Amino acid sequence: MRVLTGFQPSGKLHIGNYFGAMKPALALQEDHEVFLFIANYHAQTTVKDGDALRAYTREVALDFLACGLDPARTVFYRQSDVPEVHELAWLLSVVCPMGLLERAHSFKDKTARGVDAHHALFSYPVLMAADILCVNADIVPVGKDQKQHLEIARDLAGKFNRTYGKEVFHLPDPMIRDAVAIVPGVDGQKMSKSYGNTIELFGSVKKIRKTIMKVVTDSTPLEDPKDPDTCNVFALYKLFASEEEQAELAARYRAGGMGYGEAKKALADKTEEVFGPFRERRAELEQKPDEVDAVLEEGAARARAAVEPVLNAARDAVGL
């Protein structure tokens, strides 16, 4: 099955990104044909600094390769390296009803949070549909809050096929990530760049430890028993630790005599145990920019080869 997923380079990735999206995406390459793109056109809806966008795009590439992305099994590319997607977005926009976009939750949510209501933000679902349909993806992993975007892509594929009387696109199915880990930030809310409560994926060891020591806890005295099930530190520790390690730390919580500072140190140690090897790999890749460029260029060539017959069929259907 062909799977399509993308990641916006809109800031430094954090451990919430890793457990919520990166790790599941990397697992897909074991059993599926994966197309994974860095959505740098989509990121322009919020990132207005060109140097920052270039830097974030590079960092996403480094982060994925460091965490285990295999270019032999995953078609890994920058969205901007596949210009055909924009022509397809235009062909889809010709059949896209205004009402479909006006009902998009993402546009409403972002404008409610103060993001400028420009055309790119409004038409974002059309470009996303082009990303998905241009490679004839069978499956698209989505969270429940993103399911509407895939529904719009399916609607546009069906509308295009009916309008022009040709089965140019087949309709992709969602892979709903029901079991996505909810990663708490240092303030207890969901970890998000928007809230400024993240623990960076590849910050320095010192910086990560310092950030972990800021994780909000309650005021239970050191000597008293504590509830691991309501503790932000333990919720983060569970993401890294084995069941045996979780049970051991939970028992120490309930026994009393352990302060939250000690639990935070255990979390910091576990974080480094998991991400330390990734950090070393990333440092190596930073010294090999040509190798990273070659991976992205090869991925773009493979993606364009997959897109060409789809775009040609769409062009033929509309009379171009």
C-alpha positions as CSV (number, residue, x, y, z in Angstrom):
1,M,0.0,0.0,0.0
2,R,1.2,3.5,-0.8
3,V,1.2,5.9,2.1
4,L,1.6,9.7,1.9
5,T,2.4,11.9,4.9
6,G,4.0,15.3,5.3
7,F,5.6,17.5,8.0
8,Q,5.7,21.3,8.1
9,P,9.0,22.9,8.8
10,S,7.6,25.7,11.0
11,G,10.0,25.5,13.9
12,K,12.3,23.2,15.8
13,L,10.8,19.7,16.2
14,H,10.2,18.6,19.8
15,I,9.5,15.3,21.5
16,G,5.8,15.7,21.1
17,N,6.4,15.7,17.3
18,Y,8.5,12.6,17.6
19,F,6.1,10.5,19.6
20,G,2.9,11.9,18.1
21,A,3.9,11.8,14.4
22,M,7.5,11.0,13.5
23,K,7.9,7.7,15.3
24,P,4.6,6.3,13.8
25,A,5.6,7.6,10.3
26,L,9.0,5.9,10.5
27,A,7.3,2.7,11.6
28,L,5.3,2.7,8.3
29,Q,8.4,2.2,6.2
30,E,8.6,-1.4,7.5
31,D,5.5,-2.6,5.7
32,H,4.4,0.1,3.2
33,E,5.6,2.2,0.3
34,V,6.0,5.5,2.0
35,F,6.1,9.0,0.4
36,L,7.1,11.5,3.1
37,F,7.5,15.1,2.2
38,I,8.7,18.3,3.9
39,A,5.8,20.7,3.4
40,N,7.7,23.9,3.0
41,Y,5.0,25.5,0.8
42,H,2.4,24.8,3.5
43,A,4.7,26.3,6.1
44,Q,4.7,29.6,4.2
45,T,1.2,30.2,5.6
46,T,2.8,31.0,9.0
47,V,6.6,31.3,8.4
48,K,7.4,34.7,6.8
49,D,11.2,34.7,7.1
50,G,12.9,33.0,4.1
51,D,16.1,32.2,6.0
52,A,14.1,30.7,8.8
53,L,12.1,28.5,6.4
54,R,15.3,27.2,4.7
55,A,16.8,26.5,8.1
56,Y,13.7,24.7,9.4
57,T,13.4,22.7,6.2
58,R,17.0,21.5,6.6
59,E,16.4,20.7,10.3
60,V,13.4,18.5,9.5
61,A,15.5,16.6,6.9
62,L,18.3,16.1,9.4
63,D,15.9,15.1,12.2
64,F,14.1,12.4,10.2
65,L,17.3,10.9,8.8
66,A,18.9,10.9,12.3
67,C,15.8,9.2,13.8
68,G,16.0,6.3,11.3
69,L,14.3,7.3,8.0
70,D,15.6,4.9,5.4
71,P,15.8,6.6,1.9
72,A,15.8,3.2,0.3
73,R,12.4,2.4,1.7
74,T,10.9,5.9,2.0
75,V,10.6,8.5,-0.8
76,F,11.7,11.6,1.1
77,Y,11.5,15.0,-0.6
78,R,10.9,18.7,-0.3
79,Q,7.4,19.8,-1.4
80,S,9.0,22.6,-3.4
81,D,11.1,20.2,-5.4
82,V,7.9,18.7,-7.0
83,P,6.5,21.8,-8.9
84,E,3.9,19.6,-10.6
85,V,1.9,19.6,-7.4
86,H,1.0,23.3,-8.0
87,E,-0.4,22.7,-11.5
88,L,-2.5,19.9,-10.1
89,A,-3.7,22.1,-7.3
90,W,-4.9,24.6,-9.9
91,L,-6.8,21.8,-11.8
92,L,-8.4,20.7,-8.6
93,S,-9.3,24.3,-7.6
94,V,-11.3,24.6,-10.9
95,V,-13.8,22.0,-9.5
96,C,-13.5,23.0,-5.8
97,P,-16.8,24.5,-4.4
98,M,-16.3,27.6,-2.2
99,G,-18.5,26.1,0.4
100,L,-16.2,23.2,0.9
101,L,-13.3,25.5,1.9
102,E,-15.6,27.8,3.9
103,R,-16.4,24.8,6.2
104,A,-12.7,23.9,6.8
105,H,-12.0,23.8,10.5
106,S,-8.4,24.6,10.1
107,F,-9.0,28.0,8.5
108,K,-11.5,28.9,11.2
109,D,-9.2,27.8,14.0
110,K,-6.1,29.6,12.7
111,T,-7.8,32.8,12.0
112,A,-9.4,32.7,15.4
113,R,-5.9,32.5,16.8
114,G,-4.9,35.6,14.9
115,V,-3.3,34.1,11.8
116,D,-3.8,36.4,8.8
117,A,-6.8,35.3,6.7
118,H,-5.0,35.2,3.3
119,H,-5.7,33.2,0.2
120,A,-3.1,30.6,0.9
121,L,-4.5,29.7,4.3
122,F,-8.0,29.6,2.8
123,S,-7.0,27.3,-0.1
124,Y,-4.6,25.2,2.0
125,P,-6.9,22.1,1.7
126,V,-6.6,22.2,-2.1
127,L,-2.9,22.1,-2.1
128,M,-3.0,19.4,0.5
129,A,-5.4,17.4,-1.8
130,A,-2.9,17.8,-4.6
131,D,-0.1,16.5,-2.4
132,I,-2.1,13.4,-1.7
133,L,-3.7,12.8,-5.1
134,C,-0.5,13.5,-7.2
135,V,1.1,10.3,-6.0
136,N,-2.1,8.3,-6.0
137,A,-1.7,7.5,-2.3
138,D,-3.8,4.7,-0.9
139,I,-3.6,5.7,2.7
140,V,-3.0,9.0,4.5
141,P,-2.3,8.9,8.3
142,V,-4.3,11.6,10.0
143,G,-5.3,12.5,13.5
144,K,-9.0,13.0,14.3
145,D,-8.6,16.7,14.0
146,Q,-7.1,16.4,10.5
147,K,-9.5,14.0,9.1
148,Q,-11.5,16.8,7.4
149,H,-8.6,17.6,5.1
150,L,-8.5,14.1,3.8
151,E,-12.3,14.2,3.3
152,I,-11.8,17.3,1.2
153,A,-9.2,15.5,-0.9
154,R,-11.6,12.6,-1.5
155,D,-14.4,15.1,-2.3
156,L,-12.2,16.9,-4.9
157,A,-11.0,13.6,-6.4
158,G,-14.6,12.4,-6.9
159,K,-15.8,15.8,-8.2
160,F,-12.9,15.9,-10.7
161,N,-13.6,12.4,-11.9
162,R,-17.3,13.1,-12.3
163,T,-16.8,16.5,-14.0
164,Y,-14.5,15.2,-16.7
165,G,-15.9,11.7,-16.9
166,K,-12.6,9.9,-16.3
167,E,-11.3,8.0,-13.4
168,V,-8.1,10.1,-13.0
169,F,-7.8,9.8,-9.3
170,H,-8.7,7.0,-6.9
171,L,-9.9,8.0,-3.5
172,P,-7.4,7.6,-0.6
173,D,-8.4,6.1,2.8
174,P,-7.5,7.6,6.2
175,M,-5.4,5.8,8.7
176,I,-6.8,7.3,11.8
177,R,-4.2,7.6,14.5
178,D,-6.4,6.8,17.5
179,A,-3.5,5.7,19.7
180,V,-1.4,8.8,19.1
181,A,0.5,9.7,22.3
182,I,-0.7,12.8,23.9
183,V,2.5,14.4,25.1
184,P,2.3,17.0,27.8
185,G,4.4,20.1,27.6
186,V,6.3,21.6,30.5
187,D,3.2,23.4,31.6
188,G,0.9,20.4,31.5
189,Q,-0.9,21.4,28.3
190,K,-0.4,19.5,25.1
191,M,3.1,20.0,23.9
192,S,3.0,22.6,21.1
193,K,5.2,25.3,19.6
194,S,2.2,27.5,19.8
195,Y,2.2,27.3,23.6
196,G,6.0,27.6,24.0
197,N,6.0,24.6,26.3
198,T,8.2,22.2,24.3
199,I,11.2,20.0,25.0
200,E,13.4,20.2,21.9
201,L,14.1,16.9,20.1
202,F,17.7,17.8,19.5
203,G,18.6,20.6,21.9
204,S,21.8,20.2,23.9
205,V,21.9,17.8,26.8
206,K,22.2,20.7,29.2
207,K,19.3,22.6,27.6
208,I,17.0,19.5,27.6
209,R,17.8,18.7,31.3
210,K,17.1,22.4,32.2
211,T,13.8,22.3,30.4
212,I,12.7,19.0,32.0
213,M,13.4,20.5,35.5
214,K,10.8,23.1,34.7
215,V,8.0,20.5,34.1
216,V,5.0,21.6,36.3
217,T,4.2,19.3,39.2
218,D,1.9,19.6,42.3
219,S,3.0,20.6,45.8
220,T,2.9,17.2,47.4
221,P,5.7,17.1,50.1
222,L,8.7,14.9,49.4
223,E,7.9,12.4,52.1
224,D,4.3,11.9,51.0
225,P,3.0,9.3,48.5
226,K,2.3,10.7,45.0
227,D,0.0,9.6,42.2
228,P,2.0,8.8,39.0
229,D,-1.2,8.8,37.0
230,T,-1.7,12.5,37.5
231,C,1.9,13.6,37.1
232,N,3.2,15.3,34.0
233,V,6.8,14.0,34.7
234,F,5.6,10.4,34.8
235,A,3.4,10.9,31.7
236,L,6.6,11.9,29.8
237,Y,8.7,9.1,31.4
238,K,6.2,6.5,30.1
239,L,6.9,7.5,26.6
240,F,10.5,6.4,26.9
241,A,10.5,3.6,29.5
242,S,9.8,-0.1,29.4
243,E,6.8,-1.4,31.3
244,E,9.1,-2.7,34.0
245,E,10.8,0.6,34.3
246,Q,7.4,2.4,34.5
247,A,6.2,0.0,37.2
248,E,9.4,0.6,39.2
249,L,9.1,4.3,39.1
250,A,5.4,4.2,39.8
251,A,6.1,2.2,43.0
252,R,8.5,4.8,44.2
253,Y,5.9,7.5,43.6
254,R,3.3,5.6,45.7
255,A,5.8,4.7,48.5
256,G,6.6,8.3,49.3
257,G,10.1,9.6,50.2
258,M,10.9,10.6,46.6
259,G,10.7,14.2,45.4
260,Y,9.7,15.3,41.9
261,G,13.2,16.5,41.3
262,E,14.4,12.9,41.5
263,A,11.7,11.9,39.0
264,K,12.7,14.6,36.7
265,K,16.3,13.5,36.8
266,A,15.2,9.9,35.9
267,L,13.2,11.4,33.0
268,A,16.2,13.4,31.8
269,D,18.5,10.3,31.9
270,K,15.9,8.3,30.0
271,T,15.5,11.0,27.4
272,E,19.3,11.0,26.8
273,E,19.4,7.2,26.6
274,V,16.9,7.2,23.8
275,F,17.9,10.3,21.9
276,G,21.6,10.3,22.5
277,P,22.4,8.0,19.6
278,F,20.1,10.0,17.3
279,R,21.9,13.2,18.3
280,E,25.3,11.6,17.4
281,R,23.9,10.5,14.0
282,R,22.5,14.0,13.4
283,A,25.9,15.6,14.2
284,E,27.5,13.3,11.6
285,L,24.9,14.3,9.0
286,E,25.4,18.0,9.7
287,Q,29.0,17.5,8.5
288,K,27.8,15.8,5.3
289,P,25.5,18.3,3.7
290,D,26.1,16.8,0.2
291,E,24.8,13.5,1.5
292,V,21.6,15.0,2.8
293,D,21.1,17.0,-0.4
294,A,21.6,13.8,-2.5
295,V,18.9,12.0,-0.4
296,L,16.4,14.9,-1.0
297,E,17.2,15.2,-4.7
298,E,16.8,11.4,-5.3
299,G,13.5,11.5,-3.4
300,A,12.3,14.4,-5.5
301,A,13.2,12.5,-8.7
302,R,11.3,9.4,-7.5
303,A,8.3,11.5,-6.5
304,R,8.2,13.4,-9.8
305,A,8.3,10.1,-11.6
306,A,5.2,9.0,-9.7
307,V,3.4,12.3,-10.2
308,E,4.0,12.6,-14.0
309,P,1.4,10.0,-15.2
310,V,-1.2,11.4,-12.7
311,L,-0.7,14.9,-13.9
312,N,-0.7,13.9,-17.5
313,A,-4.0,12.1,-17.1
314,A,-5.5,15.2,-15.4
315,R,-4.2,17.5,-18.1
316,D,-5.6,15.2,-20.8
317,A,-9.0,15.1,-19.0
318,V,-9.4,18.9,-18.8
319,G,-8.2,19.4,-22.4
320,L,-4.6,20.7,-21.9
